[in-house]
Amino acid sequence: MLALALLGFVTLQRLAELAHARRNTRRLLAEGAIEIGARHYPFLVVLHTAWLATSWLWLLDGRAVFWWPAGIAYLIVEAMRLWVMASLGRFWTTRILVPREAPLVRRGPYRYLQHPNYWVVVFEIALLPLALGAWPLALAFSVANAIVLAWRIHIENTTLRPRRHIA
């Protein structure tokens, strides 16, 4: 029952976040932001869709055994996710968009870490399957996520490097 509740929560959360991201994306593009690295985005979508779908299959096959430590850790990471999203505010999207003349965000977790959103994703990708007792999924998706995130972070760092040195 707890595994079903957690997976249902994550699914609804992701759908709500996608709607929020689409609104922010449309507004930022209308304001003149440009998207960079769009080529990697379909891989990101496939990865996250497969991660969630295989987690559901694991549950529906009856293999899920809720593991409390990972479940609690996942919820703690979700609090961090909310902090990241609140810190980015209207600039939070699932794509890499570079607004014209907007300063880099340096509040919230961005004061302490580069790419805190990606740290959150790293933990989410591992912890959700672990909370379901699906360590093979945690391992496989963590490796795939590391590859896609390395690509994404390289694109983002290359683009934002000149702006980081201004402030």
Backbone as a chain_set.jsonl record, in Angstrom:
{"seq": "MLALALLGFVTLQRLAELAHARRNTRRLLAEGAIEIGARHYPFLVVLHTAWLATSWLWLLDGRAVFWWPAGIAYLIVEAMRLWVMASLGRFWTTRILVPREAPLVRRGPYRYLQHPNYWVVVFEIALLPLALGAWPLALAFSVANAIVLAWRIHIENTTLRPRRHIA", "coords": {"N": [[0.809, -1.199, 0.0], [1.949, 1.268, 0.782], [3.939, 1.493, -1.137], [2.392, 1.758, -3.448], [1.107, 4.188, -2.872], [3.309, 5.956, -2.784], [4.319, 5.732, -5.413], [2.084, 6.577, -6.86], [1.925, 9.226, -5.941], [4.377, 10.258, -6.958], [3.955, 9.999, -9.712], [1.716, 11.704, -10.17], [2.861, 14.083, -9.279], [4.946, 14.445, -11.161], [3.453, 14.818, -13.517], [2.099, 17.21, -12.904], [4.308, 18.902, -12.622], [5.308, 18.867, -15.234], [3.29, 20.255, -16.586], [3.541, 22.752, -15.327], [6.183, 23.374, -16.071], [5.88, 23.556, -18.851], [4.267, 25.849, -19.08], [6.015, 27.804, -18.013], [8.089, 27.536, -19.88], [6.863, 28.32, -22.334], [6.309, 31.017, -21.719], [8.877, 32.067, -21.183], [10.154, 31.664, -23.664], [8.547, 33.339, -25.217], [9.377, 35.727, -24.181], [11.833, 35.99, -25.265], [13.837, 34.165, -24.596], [16.307, 31.666, -25.33], [16.498, 28.284, -26.404], [18.858, 25.854, -25.555], [20.854, 23.028, -26.476], [18.827, 21.235, -27.269], [18.803, 18.795, -28.492], [19.431, 16.747, -26.699], [17.194, 16.483, -25.154], [14.96, 14.699, -25.88], [16.073, 12.22, -25.101], [16.231, 12.527, -22.365], [13.498, 12.67, -21.736], [12.629, 10.09, -22.534], [14.16, 8.536, -20.78], [13.173, 9.306, -18.198], [10.468, 8.642, -18.48], [10.616, 5.876, -18.935], [11.789, 5.109, -16.515], [9.766, 5.69, -14.645], [7.678, 4.122, -15.715], [8.755, 1.484, -15.613], [9.023, 1.261, -12.893], [6.342, 1.234, -12.138], [5.625, -1.189, -13.406], [7.153, -2.988, -11.929], [5.889, -2.753, -9.463], [3.247, -3.564, -10.147], [3.695, -6.159, -10.946], [3.893, -7.372, -8.582], [6.258, -7.449, -7.217], [7.157, -5.438, -5.633], [8.44, -4.339, -2.582], [8.093, -2.408, 0.082], [10.628, -0.301, 1.182], [11.456, 1.296, 3.931], [13.656, 3.169, 4.716], [14.606, 4.18, 2.196], [12.237, 5.194, 1.167], [11.586, 7.262, 2.967], [13.888, 8.827, 2.65], [13.502, 9.536, -0.02], [11.28, 11.243, 0.177], [12.41, 13.318, 1.641], [14.258, 14.258, -0.22], [12.431, 15.237, -2.048], [11.531, 17.497, -0.731], [13.79, 19.06, -1.008], [13.669, 19.341, -3.776], [11.414, 20.976, -4.043], [12.447, 23.286, -2.859], [14.463, 23.937, -4.684], [12.873, 24.442, -6.979], [11.321, 26.589, -6.055], [13.339, 28.447, -5.647], [14.269, 28.909, -8.246], [11.943, 29.788, -9.365], [10.047, 31.474, -11.75], [11.778, 30.701, -13.732], [12.152, 27.997, -13.741], [12.242, 25.101, -15.597], [11.915, 22.138, -17.659], [13.617, 22.1, -19.676], [16.658, 23.462, -21.148], [16.835, 26.705, -20.992], [17.848, 29.899, -21.95], [17.42, 32.935, -20.744], [17.155, 36.291, -22.012], [19.226, 38.702, -20.645], [18.701, 38.014, -17.938], [19.793, 37.571, -14.624], [21.997, 35.032, -13.235], [20.595, 32.627, -11.052], [21.185, 32.857, -7.661], [20.328, 32.177, -5.17], [18.793, 30.348, -2.432], [19.362, 26.835, -2.704], [21.21, 27.229, -4.674], [23.139, 28.92, -3.77], [24.93, 27.308, -2.545], [25.543, 25.067, -4.093], [26.419, 24.007, -7.404], [24.103, 23.291, -9.882], [21.91, 22.141, -8.242], [19.39, 21.052, -8.795], [19.945, 18.899, -10.452], [21.338, 17.237, -8.744], [19.251, 16.547, -7.066], [17.702, 15.058, -8.881], [19.44, 12.917, -9.404], [19.39, 11.585, -6.923], [16.628, 11.029, -6.735], [16.186, 9.275, -8.919], [17.581, 7.012, -8.086], [16.512, 6.498, -5.5], [13.658, 6.121, -5.619], [13.162, 3.563, -6.996], [14.611, 1.999, -5.137], [13.058, 2.338, -2.851], [10.97, 0.765, -3.555], [12.049, -1.688, -3.448], [13.485, -2.394, -5.656], [16.287, -2.813, -6.597], [17.758, -3.497, -8.964], [16.582, -1.825, -10.916], [17.147, 0.668, -9.823], [19.932, 0.719, -10.073], [20.346, 0.394, -12.902], [18.932, 2.611, -14.016], [20.204, 4.694, -12.726], [22.767, 4.631, -13.848], [22.15, 5.139, -16.574], [20.987, 7.664, -16.258], [23.175, 9.115, -15.309], [24.733, 9.284, -17.609], [23.106, 10.787, -19.397], [22.751, 13.111, -17.852], [25.398, 14.015, -17.628], [25.905, 14.837, -20.241], [23.934, 16.853, -20.459], [24.713, 18.662, -18.403], [27.214, 19.414, -19.322], [26.492, 20.866, -21.637], [24.995, 22.928, -20.448], [26.882, 24.113, -18.679], [28.826, 25.013, -20.508], [27.401, 26.963, -21.862], [26.621, 28.733, -19.812], [28.974, 29.537, -18.6], [30.293, 32.069, -19.33], [28.492, 33.885, -18.15], [28.645, 33.26, -15.461], [31.068, 34.296, -14.694], [30.7, 36.981, -14.737], [29.299, 37.915, -12.518]], "CA": [[0.0, 0.0, 0.0], [2.836, 2.436, 0.812], [4.6, 1.568, -2.436], [1.395, 2.303, -4.372], [0.913, 5.599, -2.527], [4.496, 6.702, -3.207], [4.373, 5.763, -6.876], [0.999, 7.452, -7.3], [2.362, 10.589, -5.643], [5.434, 10.647, -7.905], [3.347, 10.133, -11.036], [0.934, 12.949, -10.19], [3.816, 15.188, -9.142], [5.63, 14.646, -12.44], [2.497, 15.389, -14.477], [1.897, 18.616, -12.526], [5.548, 19.622, -12.931], [5.394, 19.048, -16.684], [2.384, 21.357, -16.942], [4.183, 23.975, -14.822], [7.351, 23.624, -16.914], [5.415, 24.016, -20.173], [3.85, 27.259, -18.939], [7.236, 28.613, -17.877], [8.817, 27.478, -21.151], [6.174, 29.182, -23.303], [6.481, 32.412, -21.325], [10.279, 32.451, -21.366], [10.413, 31.77, -25.108], [7.862, 34.552, -25.688], [10.166, 36.867, -23.708], [13.095, 36.029, -25.992], [14.824, 33.165, -24.176], [16.638, 30.692, -26.366], [16.746, 26.932, -25.902], [20.136, 25.271, -25.97], [20.982, 21.593, -26.251], [17.533, 20.565, -27.42], [19.008, 17.431, -28.995], [19.487, 15.767, -25.611], [15.93, 16.469, -24.426], [14.192, 13.455, -26.049], [16.691, 11.163, -24.303], [15.805, 12.794, -20.993], [12.084, 12.292, -21.645], [12.555, 8.628, -22.59], [14.732, 8.017, -19.536], [12.258, 9.508, -17.073], [9.257, 7.868, -18.741], [10.952, 4.469, -18.712], [12.025, 4.96, -15.072], [8.467, 5.647, -13.981], [6.915, 2.968, -16.227], [9.295, 0.23, -15.07], [8.684, 1.245, -11.462], [4.943, 0.762, -12.088], [5.606, -2.612, -13.748], [7.708, -3.688, -10.771], [4.812, -2.766, -8.467], [2.103, -4.34, -10.635], [4.11, -7.569, -10.978], [3.875, -7.887, -7.212], [7.621, -7.576, -6.686], [7.5, -4.294, -4.776], [8.469, -4.465, -1.129], [8.443, -1.051, 0.502], [11.789, -0.183, 2.058], [11.26, 2.567, 4.629], [14.729, 4.179, 4.641], [14.626, 4.827, 0.883], [10.993, 5.955, 1.035], [11.735, 8.493, 3.749], [14.915, 9.627, 1.972], [12.896, 10.1, -1.225], [10.442, 12.38, 0.571], [13.326, 14.403, 2.018], [14.776, 14.787, -1.486], [11.353, 16.015, -2.656], [11.558, 18.818, -0.087], [14.878, 19.764, -1.696], [13.147, 19.655, -5.108], [10.555, 22.159, -3.883], [13.334, 24.415, -2.581], [15.078, 24.272, -5.976], [11.852, 25.036, -7.849], [10.976, 27.9, -5.498], [14.487, 29.331, -5.865], [14.289, 29.273, -9.661], [10.7, 30.505, -9.65], [9.532, 31.465, -13.12], [12.804, 30.202, -14.638], [12.25, 26.54, -13.662], [11.669, 24.34, -16.708], [12.604, 20.867, -17.883], [14.54, 22.347, -20.794], [17.69, 24.462, -20.856], [16.472, 27.964, -21.633], [18.688, 31.015, -21.522], [16.699, 34.2, -20.941], [17.969, 37.478, -22.28], [19.482, 39.659, -19.575], [18.331, 37.595, -16.581], [20.99, 37.136, -13.897], [21.967, 33.666, -12.733], [19.993, 32.486, -9.726], [22.209, 32.591, -6.641], [19.674, 32.067, -3.867], [18.397, 28.984, -2.111], [20.468, 25.876, -2.784], [22.186, 27.693, -5.671], [24.226, 29.574, -3.037], [25.843, 26.296, -2.018], [25.844, 24.029, -5.072], [26.072, 24.173, -8.821], [23.165, 22.274, -10.365], [21.22, 21.371, -7.197], [18.274, 20.295, -9.368], [20.452, 17.638, -10.979], [21.611, 16.394, -7.577], [17.946, 16.015, -6.669], [17.321, 14.031, -9.853], [20.304, 11.752, -9.167], [18.855, 10.863, -5.769], [15.285, 10.527, -7.058], [16.303, 8.136, -9.833], [18.015, 5.853, -7.304], [15.722, 6.228, -4.301], [12.305, 5.59, -5.863], [13.199, 2.106, -7.139], [15.049, 1.377, -3.887], [11.91, 2.333, -1.943], [10.103, -0.328, -4.01], [12.82, -2.917, -3.39], [13.904, -2.684, -7.035], [17.671, -2.347, -6.751], [18.25, -3.531, -10.352], [16.111, -0.614, -11.594], [17.922, 1.789, -9.279], [21.269, 0.681, -10.669], [20.285, 0.619, -14.351], [18.522, 3.98, -14.331], [21.234, 5.619, -12.243], [23.827, 4.667, -14.862], [21.61, 5.85, -17.747], [20.811, 9.06, -15.87], [24.506, 9.735, -15.238], [25.169, 9.565, -18.98], [22.316, 11.9, -19.934], [23.044, 14.319, -17.076], [26.739, 14.503, -17.992], [25.691, 15.543, -21.511], [23.161, 18.061, -20.173], [25.519, 19.582, -17.593], [28.246, 19.966, -20.213], [25.828, 21.891, -22.456], [24.63, 24.056, -19.591], [28.097, 24.786, -18.207], [29.438, 25.704, -21.641], [26.591, 28.149, -22.165], [26.529, 29.665, -18.683], [30.308, 29.92, -18.107], [30.556, 33.523, -19.379], [27.611, 34.598, -17.217], [29.111, 33.004, -14.094], [32.24, 35.12, -14.407], [30.279, 38.381, -14.683], [28.825, 38.267, -11.172]], "C": [[0.861, 1.275, 0.0], [3.56, 2.603, -0.527], [3.654, 2.175, -3.468], [1.185, 3.8, -4.127], [2.1, 6.439, -3.002], [4.549, 6.826, -4.725], [3.255, 6.63, -7.46], [1.342, 8.913, -7.095], [3.375, 11.078, -6.674], [4.845, 10.867, -9.291], [2.554, 11.432, -11.151], [1.837, 14.171, -10.098], [4.491, 15.488, -10.472], [4.69, 15.264, -13.481], [2.248, 16.867, -14.176], [3.132, 19.45, -12.861], [5.706, 19.84, -14.423], [4.489, 20.181, -17.146], [2.986, 22.695, -16.523], [5.374, 24.358, -15.71], [6.935, 24.129, -18.293], [4.974, 25.471, -20.129], [5.07, 28.166, -18.858], [8.014, 28.661, -19.189], [8.178, 28.401, -22.181], [6.402, 30.658, -22.982], [7.91, 32.88, -21.557], [10.635, 32.591, -22.85], [9.762, 33.01, -25.682], [8.626, 35.808, -25.283], [11.548, 36.917, -24.36], [14.159, 35.056, -25.527], [15.109, 32.229, -25.347], [16.901, 29.337, -25.705], [18.089, 26.457, -26.436], [20.106, 23.77, -25.693], [19.704, 20.805, -26.41], [17.689, 19.118, -27.884], [18.999, 16.384, -27.895], [18.113, 15.553, -24.959], [15.094, 15.203, -24.646], [14.766, 12.28, -25.246], [16.286, 11.298, -22.833], [14.359, 12.362, -20.781], [11.936, 10.773, -21.637], [13.065, 8.022, -21.287], [13.73, 8.124, -18.387], [10.95, 8.737, -17.248], [9.499, 6.392, -18.464], [11.165, 4.181, -17.225], [10.701, 4.824, -14.328], [7.67, 4.416, -14.418], [7.438, 1.652, -15.659], [9.069, 0.135, -13.565], [7.248, 0.757, -11.269], [4.874, -0.731, -12.407], [6.119, -3.464, -12.59], [6.619, -3.834, -9.693], [3.677, -3.697, -8.906], [2.417, -5.828, -10.764], [4.121, -8.19, -9.577], [5.25, -8.023, -6.593], [7.985, -6.46, -5.709], [7.386, -4.663, -3.304], [8.957, -3.116, -0.618], [9.588, -1.078, 1.499], [11.773, 1.216, 2.648], [12.402, 3.566, 4.486], [14.76, 4.911, 3.303], [13.37, 5.658, 0.663], [11.067, 7.286, 1.762], [12.771, 9.41, 3.091], [14.34, 10.273, 0.713], [12.056, 11.327, -0.878], [11.292, 13.578, 1.011], [13.89, 15.06, 0.761], [13.692, 15.624, -2.179], [11.221, 17.4, -2.012], [12.654, 19.67, -0.721], [14.422, 20.193, -3.089], [12.273, 20.903, -5.057], [11.388, 23.409, -3.632], [14.007, 24.884, -3.877], [14.067, 24.999, -6.854], [11.458, 26.428, -7.357], [12.111, 28.901, -5.742], [14.572, 29.791, -7.312], [13.03, 30.03, -10.081], [10.271, 30.354, -11.091], [10.534, 30.952, -14.144], [12.922, 28.669, -14.616], [11.518, 25.909, -14.843], [12.389, 23.0, -16.779], [13.595, 20.975, -19.031], [15.624, 23.321, -20.341], [17.34, 25.7, -21.675], [17.352, 29.065, -21.072], [17.927, 32.301, -21.815], [17.668, 35.324, -21.27], [18.061, 38.281, -20.991], [19.003, 39.254, -18.189], [19.602, 37.135, -15.864], [20.862, 35.665, -13.5], [21.332, 33.666, -11.342], [21.087, 32.1, -8.745], [21.599, 32.549, -5.241], [19.278, 30.609, -3.631], [19.583, 28.044, -2.21], [21.536, 26.275, -3.792], [23.31, 28.497, -5.022], [25.311, 28.576, -2.685], [26.327, 25.286, -3.051], [25.635, 24.531, -6.491], [25.136, 23.012, -9.151], [22.458, 21.486, -9.255], [20.034, 20.572, -7.733], [18.755, 18.94, -9.881], [20.856, 16.688, -9.854], [20.316, 15.754, -7.09], [17.554, 14.864, -7.591], [18.159, 12.765, -9.66], [19.747, 10.921, -8.009], [17.467, 10.286, -6.043], [15.351, 9.252, -7.891], [16.714, 6.873, -9.079], [17.015, 5.495, -6.201], [14.32, 5.67, -4.564], [12.339, 4.074, -6.084], [13.663, 1.395, -5.859], [13.909, 1.308, -2.876], [10.929, 1.215, -2.304], [10.808, -1.686, -3.937], [13.374, -3.334, -4.741], [15.328, -2.209, -7.268], [18.191, -2.491, -8.179], [17.809, -2.298, -11.154], [16.892, 0.599, -11.118], [19.294, 1.857, -9.932], [21.228, 1.033, -12.159], [19.933, 2.06, -14.69], [19.509, 5.012, -13.797], [22.371, 5.743, -13.247], [23.352, 5.447, -16.09], [21.458, 7.345, -17.451], [22.159, 9.782, -15.813], [24.999, 10.123, -16.629], [24.427, 10.783, -19.537], [22.619, 13.195, -19.179], [24.428, 14.88, -17.392], [26.65, 15.319, -19.28], [25.007, 16.88, -21.249], [23.991, 19.093, -19.407], [26.634, 20.2, -18.431], [27.659, 21.098, -21.064], [25.557, 23.136, -21.618], [25.864, 24.824, -19.12], [28.774, 25.581, -19.316], [28.707, 27.007, -21.934], [26.649, 29.185, -21.047], [27.884, 30.152, -18.169], [30.56, 31.421, -18.199], [29.693, 34.317, -18.389], [28.043, 34.396, -15.77], [30.253, 33.933, -13.719], [31.898, 36.601, -14.325], [29.975, 38.793, -13.244], [29.91, 38.218, -10.129]], "O": [[0.544, 2.242, -0.693], [3.766, 3.724, -0.991], [4.065, 3.012, -4.272], [1.096, 4.581, -5.074], [1.909, 7.519, -3.561], [4.798, 7.909, -5.255], [3.467, 7.336, -8.446], [1.085, 9.746, -7.963], [3.247, 12.184, -7.2], [5.206, 11.829, -9.971], [2.708, 12.173, -12.122], [1.6, 15.177, -10.767], [4.597, 16.648, -10.87], [5.1, 16.141, -14.241], [2.192, 17.684, -15.094], [3.01, 20.58, -13.333], [6.19, 20.892, -14.843], [4.875, 20.978, -18.0], [2.943, 23.663, -17.283], [5.547, 25.527, -16.055], [7.57, 25.03, -18.842], [5.275, 26.24, -21.042], [5.147, 29.177, -19.555], [8.539, 29.709, -19.564], [8.875, 29.18, -22.83], [6.661, 31.456, -23.882], [8.127, 33.975, -22.075], [11.334, 33.527, -23.24], [10.344, 33.673, -26.54], [8.539, 36.835, -25.957], [12.349, 37.795, -24.04], [15.287, 35.109, -26.017], [14.273, 32.029, -26.229], [17.446, 29.257, -24.604], [18.409, 26.635, -27.611], [19.415, 23.308, -24.784], [19.522, 19.791, -25.736], [16.787, 18.306, -27.683], [18.597, 15.245, -28.134], [17.901, 14.545, -24.285], [14.558, 14.67, -23.675], [14.01, 11.436, -24.764], [16.032, 10.305, -22.152], [14.033, 11.756, -19.761], [11.195, 10.228, -20.819], [12.458, 7.092, -20.755], [13.473, 7.144, -17.688], [10.388, 8.237, -16.274], [8.675, 5.733, -17.829], [10.765, 3.126, -16.734], [10.542, 3.945, -13.481], [7.057, 3.745, -13.588], [6.649, 0.793, -15.265], [8.939, -0.964, -13.026], [6.964, -0.026, -10.362], [4.141, -1.466, -11.746], [5.578, -4.534, -12.309], [6.456, -4.899, -9.097], [3.207, -4.52, -8.121], [1.515, -6.663, -10.701], [4.334, -9.393, -9.423], [5.395, -8.652, -5.545], [9.011, -6.535, -5.034], [6.385, -5.217, -2.85], [10.101, -2.729, -0.86], [9.538, -1.772, 2.514], [12.041, 2.199, 1.956], [12.145, 4.725, 4.161], [14.923, 6.131, 3.272], [13.432, 6.716, 0.036], [10.656, 8.316, 1.228], [12.561, 10.618, 2.986], [14.652, 11.424, 0.409], [12.123, 12.341, -1.573], [10.917, 14.726, 0.771], [13.988, 16.285, 0.69], [14.009, 16.62, -2.83], [10.842, 18.363, -2.678], [12.464, 20.866, -0.944], [14.753, 21.291, -3.535], [12.376, 21.779, -5.916], [11.064, 24.481, -4.143], [14.106, 26.084, -4.131], [14.372, 26.054, -7.41], [11.281, 27.343, -8.162], [11.856, 30.074, -6.014], [14.912, 30.944, -7.576], [13.051, 30.812, -11.031], [10.146, 29.239, -11.597], [10.182, 30.783, -15.311], [13.701, 28.101, -15.38], [10.331, 26.153, -15.058], [13.351, 22.759, -16.05], [14.329, 20.028, -19.315], [15.517, 23.929, -19.276], [17.526, 25.732, -22.891], [17.57, 29.148, -19.864], [17.797, 32.712, -22.968], [18.831, 35.312, -20.866], [17.049, 38.505, -20.326], [18.909, 40.121, -17.32], [20.4, 36.391, -16.435], [19.759, 35.123, -13.438], [21.519, 34.599, -10.562], [21.824, 31.138, -8.966], [22.268, 32.848, -4.252], [19.413, 29.759, -4.511], [20.697, 28.414, -1.839], [22.64, 25.731, -3.777], [24.337, 28.735, -5.659], [26.477, 28.944, -2.542], [27.406, 24.712, -2.9], [24.776, 25.375, -6.743], [25.372, 21.879, -8.731], [22.414, 20.258, -9.328], [19.703, 19.522, -7.183], [18.044, 17.942, -9.757], [20.732, 15.471, -9.994], [20.285, 14.572, -6.746], [17.121, 13.812, -7.122], [17.63, 11.657, -9.745], [19.646, 9.698, -8.109], [17.169, 9.167, -5.624], [14.661, 8.274, -7.605], [16.245, 5.781, -9.401], [16.709, 4.32, -5.996], [13.844, 4.828, -3.802], [11.599, 3.356, -5.411], [13.167, 0.316, -5.534], [13.799, 0.337, -2.127], [10.151, 0.77, -1.46], [10.237, -2.709, -4.316], [13.698, -4.503, -4.947], [15.552, -1.292, -8.059], [19.01, -1.67, -8.592], [18.57, -1.787, -11.975], [17.257, 1.46, -11.918], [19.76, 2.935, -10.301], [21.995, 1.879, -12.619], [20.564, 2.666, -15.556], [19.632, 6.098, -14.364], [22.884, 6.839, -13.472], [24.067, 6.315, -16.589], [21.767, 8.186, -18.296], [22.263, 10.937, -16.226], [25.614, 11.175, -16.801], [25.045, 11.698, -20.082], [22.731, 14.257, -19.79], [24.609, 16.097, -17.419], [27.261, 16.383, -19.383], [25.442, 17.916, -21.752], [23.965, 20.277, -19.742], [26.96, 21.376, -18.266], [28.266, 22.162, -21.191], [25.857, 24.256, -22.033], [25.882, 26.054, -19.161], [29.243, 26.696, -19.087], [29.331, 28.029, -22.22], [26.718, 30.385, -21.315], [27.933, 31.092, -17.376], [31.011, 32.008, -17.216], [30.148, 35.328, -17.852], [27.828, 35.275, -14.936], [30.392, 34.315, -12.557], [32.726, 37.399, -13.886], [30.347, 39.882, -12.807], [29.652, 38.491, -8.957]]}, "num_chains": 1, "name": "protein.A"}
